[in-house]
Amino acid sequence: MVVTVQPFREEITRIIGTYIADGAPRQLNLSSKERVALLHALASTTHPSAFRQIARTVEWSLRCQAHPNFVRWSICNGNKPRVIFARGLGVGGIIGGLIAAIIITLSSAGRAWRVLSFLGFFIGVSTLIAAWKGMCVVLHGMHHRHLRPWELFAEDEDDSSYYELKKGSFDSLGSNNSYEDEPWVAKYEKRNIIRKVFDREVWIQEPALRQIQDTIFLQAILGAFIISAVAVAIFVAVPKGGFF
C-alpha cells in the first residue's frame, strides 16, 4: 500500500478551520452546497483548483457587496447621532417652510410673499437628502468628518503596544476580527449625546472621497431646488385666504 503525502495539508486544514467550516471565526458567506462541495474536494486533494468555484463567489462578494458597502460607509462624514440630528434639522426646515407657506397663503399678503417659504423648503430638503446618504452639509462645507470612535481614544493607547496587539488582525489565518470587546466601545457609549453630535472633527484628506461627497451635495442641492420649486408653485397657485 502506497501512502501519498499531500503537500500543504496542514495549511489547508487551517484554512478550513478559519474560513470554511461552519462557525469558523472568519467564515465566508458560502452557500451550504458550495461549502459541502469544497470540503468534499479538499478531503481528497490540496490542489488550488479545488478553490476555483469558491474564488469566483468570494470575488463577486468583494466586488458587489463588501466594496460598495465600504464606499457607502466612507461617504458618511458624520457619526450616527450627527446624521440623526441633521435629519431632524431637515424635517424642521421642511415643516418651517410649510407653516410659512400656509400662513402667508391664508393671509391677505400678495402671492409673491409666498416665495419666502422656498428658503425653508430648500434648506430642509437638501439637508434631508444629504443626511439620507449619511452626510452632514455643515461638515461637508468645511470638508470635515467626525473622528471614528476608535480614533477618538487612540491617543489613550500606547501606539507601539496597541499596534503590536492588533497585528494579528492582519494575519490571514488569525482569529475573528471583532471589535465588540475593544476598550473604546465602552468609552464611546459613555459619552453623552450632545458630545457625540458635536464631536471632534478632522479634515478629509482623500481627494476622491471629497469628489464623491461633492457630487452627492450637488445632487442634494438640485433635488432640493426642484422639490422646493414645485411646492412653492403649488402654494402660489392657491388663491389667498384673506383671513387676516
C-alpha positions as CSV (number, residue, x, y, z in Angstrom):
1,M,0.0,0.0,0.0
2,V,1.4,3.3,-1.1
3,V,0.8,6.3,1.2
4,T,0.8,9.7,-0.6
5,V,1.7,12.7,1.5
6,Q,-0.3,15.7,0.2
7,P,1.6,19.0,0.1
8,F,0.2,21.8,2.3
9,R,-2.3,19.6,4.1
10,E,-1.6,21.4,7.4
11,E,-2.2,24.8,5.7
12,I,-5.5,23.5,4.1
13,T,-6.7,22.3,7.5
14,R,-6.1,25.7,9.0
15,I,-7.9,27.4,6.1
16,I,-10.9,25.1,6.6
17,G,-10.9,25.9,10.3
18,T,-10.6,29.6,9.7
19,Y,-12.8,30.3,6.7
20,I,-14.8,27.3,5.5
21,A,-16.1,25.3,8.5
22,D,-19.5,26.1,9.9
23,G,-19.0,28.5,12.8
24,A,-15.4,29.4,11.8
25,P,-14.1,32.7,13.2
26,R,-13.8,34.2,9.7
27,Q,-16.5,32.1,8.0
28,L,-17.0,33.1,4.4
29,N,-20.5,33.8,3.1
30,L,-20.9,30.5,1.2
31,S,-24.0,28.5,0.4
32,S,-24.4,25.1,2.1
33,K,-24.0,23.5,-1.3
34,E,-20.7,25.3,-2.0
35,R,-19.3,24.5,1.4
36,V,-20.1,20.8,1.2
37,A,-18.6,20.5,-2.3
38,L,-15.5,22.3,-1.2
39,L,-15.0,20.2,1.9
40,H,-15.5,17.1,-0.2
41,A,-12.9,18.2,-2.7
42,L,-10.4,19.2,0.0
43,A,-10.8,15.8,1.7
44,S,-9.0,14.2,-1.3
45,T,-6.8,16.9,-2.7
46,T,-4.9,20.1,-1.7
47,H,-4.6,21.3,-5.3
48,P,-5.6,25.0,-5.7
49,S,-8.1,24.1,-8.4
50,A,-10.4,22.9,-5.6
51,F,-11.0,26.6,-4.6
52,R,-11.8,27.7,-8.2
53,Q,-15.6,28.0,-7.7
54,I,-15.2,29.5,-4.2
55,A,-12.8,32.0,-5.6
56,R,-15.5,33.3,-8.0
57,T,-18.0,33.5,-5.2
58,V,-15.6,35.4,-2.9
59,E,-14.6,37.8,-5.7
60,W,-18.2,38.6,-6.5
61,S,-18.9,39.2,-2.8
62,L,-16.0,41.6,-2.6
63,R,-16.8,43.5,-5.7
64,C,-20.6,43.6,-5.4
65,Q,-21.2,43.6,-1.7
66,A,-18.1,44.4,0.5
67,H,-16.6,47.2,-1.6
68,P,-19.9,49.1,-2.3
69,N,-20.7,48.9,1.4
70,F,-17.3,50.2,2.3
71,V,-17.7,53.1,-0.1
72,R,-21.1,54.0,1.4
73,W,-19.6,53.8,4.9
74,S,-16.7,56.0,3.8
75,I,-19.0,58.7,2.4
76,C,-20.6,59.3,5.8
77,N,-18.8,62.4,7.2
78,G,-20.8,62.4,10.5
79,N,-21.4,59.8,13.2
80,K,-24.9,58.3,13.7
81,P,-26.1,60.9,16.3
82,R,-24.9,63.8,14.0
83,V,-26.7,62.3,11.0
84,I,-29.9,61.8,13.0
85,F,-29.5,65.4,14.2
86,A,-29.2,66.6,10.6
87,R,-32.3,64.6,9.6
88,G,-34.2,66.4,12.4
89,L,-33.0,69.8,11.1
90,G,-34.1,68.8,7.6
91,V,-37.5,67.8,8.8
92,G,-37.7,71.0,10.9
93,G,-36.8,73.1,7.8
94,I,-39.5,71.5,5.7
95,I,-42.1,72.0,8.5
96,G,-41.0,75.6,8.9
97,G,-41.4,76.2,5.1
98,L,-44.7,74.5,5.1
99,I,-46.0,76.6,8.1
100,A,-44.7,79.8,6.5
101,A,-46.4,78.9,3.2
102,I,-49.7,78.1,4.8
103,I,-49.8,81.3,7.0
104,I,-48.9,83.6,4.1
105,T,-51.5,81.8,1.8
106,L,-54.2,82.3,4.4
107,S,-53.3,86.0,5.0
108,S,-54.0,89.0,2.8
109,A,-50.4,89.2,1.6
110,G,-49.7,89.0,-2.1
111,R,-48.7,85.8,-3.9
112,A,-45.1,87.0,-4.2
113,W,-44.6,86.8,-0.4
114,R,-45.2,83.0,-0.6
115,V,-41.9,82.6,-2.3
116,L,-40.3,83.2,1.1
117,S,-41.2,79.7,2.1
118,F,-38.8,78.4,-0.6
119,L,-35.9,79.0,1.7
120,G,-37.3,76.7,4.4
121,F,-38.2,74.0,1.9
122,F,-34.8,74.3,0.2
123,I,-32.7,74.1,3.3
124,G,-34.8,71.3,4.8
125,V,-35.0,69.1,1.7
126,S,-31.3,69.5,0.8
127,T,-30.3,68.7,4.4
128,L,-32.6,65.7,4.5
129,I,-31.3,64.3,1.1
130,A,-27.7,64.7,2.2
131,A,-28.4,63.1,5.6
132,W,-30.1,60.2,3.8
133,K,-26.7,59.5,2.3
134,G,-25.1,59.8,5.8
135,M,-23.7,63.3,5.2
136,C,-23.9,66.5,7.2
137,V,-24.0,69.6,5.0
138,V,-22.3,71.7,7.6
139,L,-19.3,69.3,7.9
140,H,-19.2,69.0,4.1
141,G,-19.0,72.7,3.8
142,M,-15.7,72.6,5.7
143,H,-14.6,69.3,4.1
144,H,-14.5,67.8,7.6
145,R,-15.6,64.5,9.1
146,H,-16.1,63.3,12.6
147,L,-13.3,61.2,14.1
148,R,-14.3,57.5,14.2
149,P,-14.9,56.1,17.7
150,W,-11.6,54.2,17.7
151,E,-9.7,57.3,16.5
152,L,-11.0,59.3,19.4
153,F,-9.4,57.1,22.0
154,A,-6.3,56.1,20.0
155,E,-4.3,58.7,21.9
156,D,-5.1,56.9,25.2
157,E,-3.3,53.8,24.0
158,D,0.4,53.4,23.7
159,D,1.0,53.3,19.9
160,S,3.7,50.6,19.9
161,S,1.8,48.2,22.2
162,Y,-1.5,48.9,20.6
163,Y,-0.4,48.1,17.1
164,E,1.7,45.2,18.3
165,L,-1.5,43.8,19.9
166,K,-3.6,44.4,16.7
167,K,-1.0,42.9,14.4
168,G,-3.0,39.6,14.5
169,S,-5.9,41.3,12.7
170,F,-3.8,41.3,9.5
171,D,-2.9,37.6,9.9
172,S,-4.7,35.7,7.2
173,L,-5.2,32.8,9.5
174,G,-5.8,34.8,12.7
175,S,-8.8,34.9,14.9
176,N,-12.1,36.7,14.3
177,N,-11.8,40.4,13.6
178,S,-14.3,41.5,16.2
179,Y,-14.3,44.9,17.9
180,E,-17.1,44.3,20.4
181,D,-14.6,43.8,23.2
182,E,-12.4,46.7,22.4
183,P,-11.9,49.3,25.2
184,W,-13.1,52.2,23.0
185,V,-16.5,50.7,22.6
186,A,-17.4,51.1,26.3
187,K,-15.8,54.5,26.4
188,Y,-17.7,55.8,23.4
189,E,-21.0,54.5,24.8
190,K,-20.5,56.6,27.9
191,R,-20.2,59.8,26.0
192,N,-23.4,61.9,26.2
193,I,-25.4,62.5,23.1
194,I,-24.6,66.2,22.8
195,R,-20.9,65.5,22.8
196,K,-21.4,62.8,20.2
197,V,-23.3,65.2,17.9
198,F,-20.6,67.9,18.2
199,D,-17.7,65.5,18.4
200,R,-14.1,66.2,17.2
201,E,-13.6,66.7,13.5
202,V,-10.7,66.3,11.1
203,W,-10.1,67.4,7.5
204,I,-10.8,64.9,4.8
205,Q,-7.5,64.3,3.0
206,E,-8.6,61.8,0.3
207,P,-9.4,63.8,-2.9
208,A,-11.5,61.0,-4.4
209,L,-13.7,60.9,-1.3
210,R,-14.2,64.7,-1.4
211,Q,-15.2,64.4,-5.0
212,I,-17.8,61.8,-4.3
213,Q,-19.2,63.9,-1.4
214,D,-19.2,67.0,-3.7
215,T,-21.3,65.0,-6.2
216,I,-23.8,63.9,-3.5
217,F,-24.0,67.5,-2.2
218,L,-24.8,68.9,-5.7
219,Q,-27.4,66.1,-6.2
220,A,-29.0,67.2,-2.9
221,I,-29.0,70.9,-3.9
222,L,-30.5,70.1,-7.3
223,G,-33.1,67.7,-5.8
224,A,-34.0,70.3,-3.1
225,F,-34.3,73.1,-5.7
226,I,-36.8,71.1,-7.9
227,I,-38.9,69.8,-4.9
228,S,-39.0,73.3,-3.3
229,A,-39.9,75.0,-6.6
230,V,-42.8,72.6,-7.1
231,A,-44.0,73.0,-3.5
232,V,-43.9,76.8,-3.7
233,A,-45.6,76.8,-7.1
234,I,-48.5,74.9,-5.6
235,F,-48.9,77.4,-2.8
236,V,-48.6,80.3,-5.2
237,A,-51.3,78.9,-7.4
238,V,-53.8,78.8,-4.4
239,P,-56.0,81.9,-4.0
240,K,-55.2,83.9,-0.9
241,G,-57.4,83.3,2.1
242,G,-57.6,86.9,3.4
243,F,-58.4,85.7,7.0
244,F,-56.0,88.3,8.5
